[in-house]
C-alpha cells in the first residue's frame, strides 16, 4: 500500500461498496414506502430478491478481499507469503502483512454473509457483527501503523480512523437495529468517505504527478483537515441525491391492476416485515 496504486485499490473498493449500499438501501426504502402507500407490489421488496442481493454482495466482497490479499502479497515488492527474513533476522514487509490482514477480515465478513443468507447455520445478525469486526480491525491496524512517520502522513491516516471506527460502531448498532434506514445510510456515507479519502491520501503522499507536499508544514495540515470535511460533504450529498431520486420515482398507477389476486397474495407473503 506504500504507493498511489496501493491506496487507489482499497479506495475504489470502498467507493463501490458505499455507492452500492446507498443505492440498494435507498431503493428498498422507496419500494417499501410505495407499498405502504398502496402502490403496486414489486419483487424488489420480496425476501427472495433481497436474499439474492445479499448473496451477490457477499460474493463480491469475498472476491475483492482475495484480490486485495493477493495484490499485497505478490506485487513486485511484496513479501510473497514470507513473514520473517531469517537471513537478515527481521520481520519481512509488515506493512503488506497488515494490509493483507485487513483484507482477510473483510473476506471473512463476505464469507459470513454468504453463510447467513444461503444456509440456516448461523443467526441473521452475524453478518453485521462480522462486518463491524472487520471495520474495527482495519482501524485497529491503522492505529498502530503510523509509528515514526512524518507529521502530515500521520495526520491523513488519523483522519481516516474517524470514519473507519465510525463504520465499526454503526455496523455494530445494526446487529441490534437491523433494517434501520438511518444507520444503513450512515454506513454507506462513511464508506464513501473512506473510499474517497484513500484516494486523497494517495494524491497527498504518492502523487502520480510527482508533486511533493511539505510533510512538516502546519498549513498543509490545516488544509487537509478542511479537505476531509469537503469529502464528508461529498459523501453525504451523494447519498442524499440517491435517496431523493429513489423517493421521487413512482410506479405508474395503471400497473396496480395487472396482478391477479393470487399473485398479490403471494407478493404480500414475501414482503419484508
C-alpha angles and dihedrals in degrees: 000000000000091000141060092262090048090060096038092057098059089035090059091046093053093043091054091046093049094048091046092051093046093050095042097049093042091053093047091048092051091046095053091043092053091049091051089053091053098259123147119296116254131196090228087079095051122108093234093054093047090048091053091050091050090051091050090048092050092048093051091047091052092047094049091048092053090048090051093050093048091047092052093048104039106034117117094276098029124127093243092219093309109131100175131036104217094185093057095029098230140102113278119236098326092179089066090046092052091051090048089052090052091053090045093061093048087050089053089050090054091047091049090051090054092050093048096048100038100041141029092232096105138036116262094242093062093082091060091043091053090047090052090050091050092053091045092051090050091054092042091054093047091048090065094034099083106066114138096005128134120273098255092043090055092045097053090050093047089055088053089058092063094065094037095054088040090057090048091053094046092048090050091052088053089063087071099027104039114177094025103149096207093052092047094050091044090054090050091050094049091047091053088048091052092049095049091044092054087057090048091052089052092054092046099047103024106023112186088219091060093243113148126212119218101251093201100045111113091204089062089054091051092049095046091051090053089046089055089057089052090053089052091052089048093054094045091048093052093050092045092052091050092049093048093046092051092049093048092055112097129187113233109261092226090070091066091081096049095083119081118229092256091051091050091050091050092050092050090053090054094049118117111251 
